[in-house]
Amino acid sequence: MTQTFIAQLSNAGKARTNEAIKELLELDILARWKPKCRLIHLGHLTHYLKQEIRS
């Protein structure tokens, strides 16, 4: 995942992606941010996105 992708995913500008990255890390959707970001749980990401759509 790139910072641009996370910005799009969270519907935020690049300046606010650090907040989104922190939240995704806390939800165990991502593992490690730097130097490379890795998606670790597609099910958690799907659940997160469904909640974001509803709100």
C-alpha positions as CSV (number, residue, x, y, z in Angstrom):
1,M,0.0,0.0,0.0
2,T,1.2,3.5,-0.7
3,Q,0.4,6.7,1.1
4,T,-1.6,7.8,-1.9
5,F,-3.7,4.6,-1.8
6,I,-4.4,5.1,1.9
7,A,-5.3,8.7,1.3
8,Q,-7.9,7.6,-1.3
9,L,-9.1,4.7,0.9
10,S,-9.7,7.0,3.9
11,N,-11.0,9.8,1.7
12,A,-8.4,12.2,3.2
13,G,-5.6,14.3,1.8
14,K,-2.0,13.1,2.1
15,A,-1.5,15.4,5.0
16,R,-4.0,13.5,7.1
17,T,-3.0,10.0,6.0
18,N,-0.8,9.6,9.1
19,E,-4.0,9.5,11.2
20,A,-5.5,6.9,8.8
21,I,-2.3,4.8,8.9
22,K,-2.3,4.9,12.7
23,E,-5.9,3.7,12.8
24,L,-5.3,0.9,10.3
25,L,-2.3,-0.2,12.3
26,E,-4.3,-0.2,15.5
27,L,-7.1,-2.3,13.8
28,D,-4.5,-4.9,12.7
29,I,-5.3,-4.1,9.0
30,L,-1.7,-3.1,8.4
31,A,1.6,-4.4,9.6
32,R,4.6,-2.0,9.7
33,W,4.4,1.3,7.9
34,K,8.0,2.1,7.0
35,P,10.0,1.2,5.0
36,K,7.2,-0.9,3.4
37,C,3.6,-1.2,4.3
38,R,1.9,-4.6,4.3
39,L,-1.8,-5.5,4.3
40,I,-2.2,-8.2,6.8
41,H,-5.9,-8.8,7.2
42,L,-8.3,-8.4,4.2
43,G,-11.3,-9.3,6.4
44,H,-10.5,-6.5,8.8
45,L,-10.1,-4.1,5.9
46,T,-13.4,-5.1,4.4
47,H,-15.1,-4.6,7.8
48,Y,-13.5,-1.2,8.3
49,L,-14.6,-0.1,4.8
50,K,-18.2,-1.2,5.4
51,Q,-18.3,0.8,8.6
52,E,-16.9,3.9,6.8
53,I,-19.5,3.6,4.1
54,R,-22.3,3.4,6.7
55,S,-21.2,6.5,8.6
